[in-house]
Amino acid sequence: MPLMVTRPVEFTRRAFLSALGGLAALPAFSGSSLGASLLSSSDTPLFASAFKKSAGGYGIAVLDDLGQIQVEISLPGRGHGIAVSDTGDCLVAFARRPGTFAIVAWPFSGKPMQTIVAAPGRHFYGHGCFSKDGRILFAVENDFASARGVVGVYDVSGETITRLGEFDSHGIGPHEILLSPDGNVLIVANGGIETHPDHGRQKLNLETMSPSVVFLDVKTGDLLAEQRLDKSLNQLSLRHMALDGAGRAWVGGQFEGSKTDTPPLVAVISRDEATVLLDLPGKLVGQLENYIGSVTATTDQSVIATSAPRGGKTLFWKAETGDYLGHQNISDGCGVAPFDQGSFLISDGNGGVSYLSDPAERAEILARPAGFAWDNHMTAFRI
């Protein structure tokens, strides 16, 4: 598999702060004192999100707890999700489907960034996760000639990144992948939608969709369990996930059926228990445009946030009981990241970054950098 390694760029933090606007054209981080400076500020939470600039160009940004951009890394195309190792020392920004690049960065070391190029006949779906020790990266990919999902397996521990092989995702259109708390199981949401890069982002099998959430052995890829919705919900594409304190996957759906239908959009799925579909409060039924964009949990996994950017709302749930806790009205708000045990940061497509300490209280806009539009996801990598 071909790899392209970026060239290290050296600069001081003082130079960085005085020329932040020009940094987007550089591969950032690598070989600089910036990583050490950020790491030394151990009390500063850090977050990452893909963005688009109104002047043109895509990238990812590292933000602090005030929503201020600290670092920009340019991307060759639109980004989507960002995976972070448990140790917090490595992050990977994936291309949006059907992109073929993933940028790997080590923010707090002098290790040069690298670009993973998808294997022939494969493209990325925008998400991935790390093994417990951070040495292995798992990426959801499309084997588009065979219309099947796969999980690409990469060793990121060496001087260069090596693709070790792939697992079958046992479905079509794998979108998000998570690692179980014990590190032994991969949880994959197969969205069920067939696509092919020759047809761009066109959905080719809407009538015969079969979404699922599967549980795979992390070492062998063997299928341990599979959960599917009732056939009446075959057009509810299962896409984004977060784990609660009991290890259950909270899954957000995107409905591909009639716009007049109002199916449940949030499911709680586990390996050995029956799937629970959550009802929306009556006042919100029909207001979310049948689309959940991101799912995340507070750091103690007691509260789940599900964003509905097309409906301009972010909903909150009590993880233990599934009770609805309230919602926030945030126009095009999609990216949600845990801030601490009870609060979140929420990013939106209008460039805003908001802080929410309580679902019952109004979110506070922290920053709105000019010319930025945040993409679908925000990831905490030091909180």
N, C-alpha and C positions, 0 to 999 in steps of 0.2 A: 504494500500500500504506500503510495507516495506521501511524503510529509514535507511541509514547507516550514522552515524555522525562521522566525523573525530575527533581525539583527539587534543586539543589545544597544540601548541608547543610554548614555550617562548624563544625569543632570542633578543638580542640587535641589532641595526643597525650596530654597529662596528663589531660584530661577523658575521652578515650577509655579510657584504662587504668583510670580510677576508675569508669567506668560501662559496662563491656563488656557486661554482661548486658542493658542496654537498647538496645544498638546494632542488634540484629536487626530492630527495627521501622523502621530508617532505611535510606536508600539508600547509606550508607557512603561511603567514598572521596571522593566528588565535592566539589571545592572546599575540601578540607581540607589540613592540613599532614601528615596521616598518611602519604600516599604518599611525600612527600619524606623523612620519617623512616625509612620502610622502605627506601627506595632508598639512603639514606646508609649503611645497615648492609649494605654490599656483600658481606660475607662470610657473610651469613645466607641459607641456602637457603630457598625458599618453595614451598609446595605448596597446591593447592586441591582441594576435594571438596564435592560436594553432601551434604546431611544432612537428617535428619528429627529433630525434637525430641519427646521423650516427652510433653511438655506440649502439643504441637500446633505445627504450622507447619513450613515447609520453607525451606531457604536453601542458600547455599554459604559455606564458611569458608576463610580463608587461614591455613595453619599454618606454624610455623617448623620447624627441623630437630629440635626436641625434642617435636614433636607438640602444641605449645601453640597454641591458637587466637588469632590476632592480629586478625582482622577477620571479621565476619559480614555477609552481604548477604542480605536476605530475598528469597524467591521467591514468586510467586503460586500455585505448585503444586510438585509433585515435580520435582526436577532429575535430570539424568543425567550426560552427559559435559561436559567443559570443554575448549574449544579455546584455545590460547595462540599468539600470533604469535611468529615466530622472534626478534624483538627483545625479547620479554618484556614489552612495554609495554601490550598489550591482551589481554583474555581475554573469552571468551563462554561463558556457562552456558546449556545447552540444556534445554528441558523434556523430560521422559520421554514417549515415545510414548503417546497421541496428542496431546501438548500443543502449543500454538500460540504459545509465547513463547520468546524467547532474550534474556537480559540481557547487554549489552555494557558492559564497564567498562575504564577506563584507570587502573590502580591507582596509578601514579606521576606523575600529572599532575592538574591541576585540571579536566580535561574532564568534563562531566557524563555520568553513565551514561545509556544509552538502552535501550529495549525494542523488539526487533523482533517484530512480530506477523506470523504466517504469512499468506501470501497466501490469498485466498479459494480454497477447494477443496484446500488444502494443510495438512499438519501436519508437525511436525518428528519426526525419529526419534532425536534425542538426541545427535547428533555433528556435528562440522564441522571444517574446517581452514582455514588462511590461505594466501594466496599468499606467495611468497618475500619480497616487500617489505612484507607485512603490510597492504596496502591493500585486498585483496579477501578476502572471507569466502565459503567454500563450505559449504553446509549440506545434508545429506541430508533429503529430504522425501518425502511421499506425495501423489501425485495420486490421491486415493482414489476419485473417480468413475470413473476409467479403469483403476484397479488397476495403476498403473505407478509406478516410482520416478523421482524427479528430483533434480537437484542445483541448489539455489537459489544464485544468484550475487549477492553484495551488496558494494557499495562502502562501506567503513567509514571512509574517509579524510577525509570532509567534516564539516561541522557537523552534518548529519543523515545518517542511513544510507539508502542508496538500493538498492532491489532492481533489478538490471540485467536479470535474466531467469533462465533455467534451462536445464540440460542434461538430456537423457534419461539415466538411470542404466543403461539397457539391462537392466533386471531388475525384480523385485518386492521390496519391503521393503529398500531400501538402509539399512545400519545404520552402519557406520563408513567414514570417508573419510580418506585420507592423501595427502600431497603427496610426490612422488618427490624424492630428494636434489638433483637438478638443477633442480627447480622446474617442470618441463615437463609432468609427467603426474600426473593424479589417479587414485588407486587406490581403488576402491569395492568393498566387500563387500556384495553383494545377498543378504540372508538368505533370500529366496525365499518369505516368508510374506505372504500377502495379509491385510490388515486394513482395517477401515472404522470411523471414529469412531462411527457409529450402533450398532456392535456392541462398543464398548469395546475391550478387548484380545483379543477372541476371534480365533482363527486360523481362516481361512475356506477354506484350500486345502491342508490337510496331505497329502492323497493325491497332489496334482499339483505339489508344490513343485519348484522348479528353482533352487537357489542358485548363485551365481557370484561370481567376482572379476573386475572389468573394469578396463581401463586406458584412460583418456580423455585426449585432448589438452586441456591446461589452458586454452588460448585459445579453442578452437572447440567443445569437448565431443565431438569425433569419437571414435568407438570405434577404439582402436588394437589392442587384443587382449582376448580373453575366455577365462577358464579356468573349466571346470565339472568337477565330480566325476563319477565313474562313476554311471550311473543307479541302481545298487544303493544309493547314498548320497544319493539325492535328498532325503531328510528330514533331512540334516545341515545345519542352517541355519548359514551362514558369517557370523559377526557381528563379532568384534573383532580388531584387527590391530596389529602393530608391525613396523617394518622392521629388518632386520639390517644388518651392515656391507657386505654385497654388494647391498643394495637389494631383497632378497627380502621378501615379506610373510609373516609368521608369522600364521596365522589360527586363531582358536579357534572351535570349533563347538558348537552346542546341538542335540542330537538330538531330533527330534519323533516318532520311531517307537516301537516296542515297548520297554518298560522292561527287558525281558529281553535285548535286544540290547546288544552292547558294541562299537560302531563306534569307529574312531580319532576323536579329538576335536581333534587339532592337525594342521594342514597347512602346508607351506611352498610358497608359490605365487609364481611370477615370470612376467614377460611372455613370455619366449621359451623357458622350460625346462619339462620335465614336472613336474607337481605331485608333491610328496613327502608321503606320509601317515606320521606318526610313531606307532609302537606304544607304548602305555603299558607300564610295567613290570608283570609278571604280578601282583605283590602289590597293584597299584592298579586292575586291571581290575574294573569293576563297582562301584568305591567312589566314583566322582565324580558319580554320578547323571546321566551323559551331558550335562554342562553345564560349559562354560568361560565364566567371567564377564568376565575382563579379560586383556589381553595387553600386555606392555610389554618394553622392552629396557633394559639398562644404558646409561650415557651413551656408552660406546665400542661399543655394539651387539654385544658378544661373548656376552652371556648373555641369554636370553629367559625371562621369567616368565609363567606361565599360571595364573590362579587358578581354583579350582573351589569356589565358596562353598557349594554345596549338599552337597558332600562334605567340606567343612572342610579342604581341602588347597590349597596353592600349590606348583606344580611348576616346576622350573628345568631349562633345556636349554642346551647349548653350541651357539651359533648356527652356527658354521662346519661342524660335523659332524652336528648333530642329536642328539648323545648326551644322554641323560637324566642330570642331575647330582644329583638329590635333590628332596625336598619338605619342606614345613613343614606341621604340623597347626595350623591357625588356624580356629577356629569362625567360620563365615560371613565368612571373609576374602575380599574381592573386589577392592578398590581396590589397585593396585600402581603405585608411581612410582619411577623411578630416583633414587638418592641421589648416587651417584658412579660411577666406572668399575666397581665390583664389588659394590655393595650397593643395597638397596631399602628403601622404606617400604611397609608393608602396612596398610591400614585394614580394619575389619570392621564388621558390622552391630550389634555389641554396644558400639560406641563406642571400641574400642581402636585405637591407632596403634602399630605394632611396627616395629622396625629389624632388618634382616637383613644381616649383613656377609658371610656365607658360607652357601650352601645346606646345608653339612654341620653348621653350628652352629645352636643353637636361637635363634629370634628373640627379641629383647628388647622387652618392652612399654614404650614410652616414656610414654604418656599414655592415659587413659580418661576424658574429660570427662563428667561426670554429665549424663544426660538426652539424650545425642547418639547417634544411630545413623547411621553413615556409609553413603552410597549406593554404587553399584557401582564408581565410578571415582575415582582420585586422579591428579592431574596435577601434574607439576613445572613451575614457570614461572620459577624462578631457582635454579640449582644450580651 
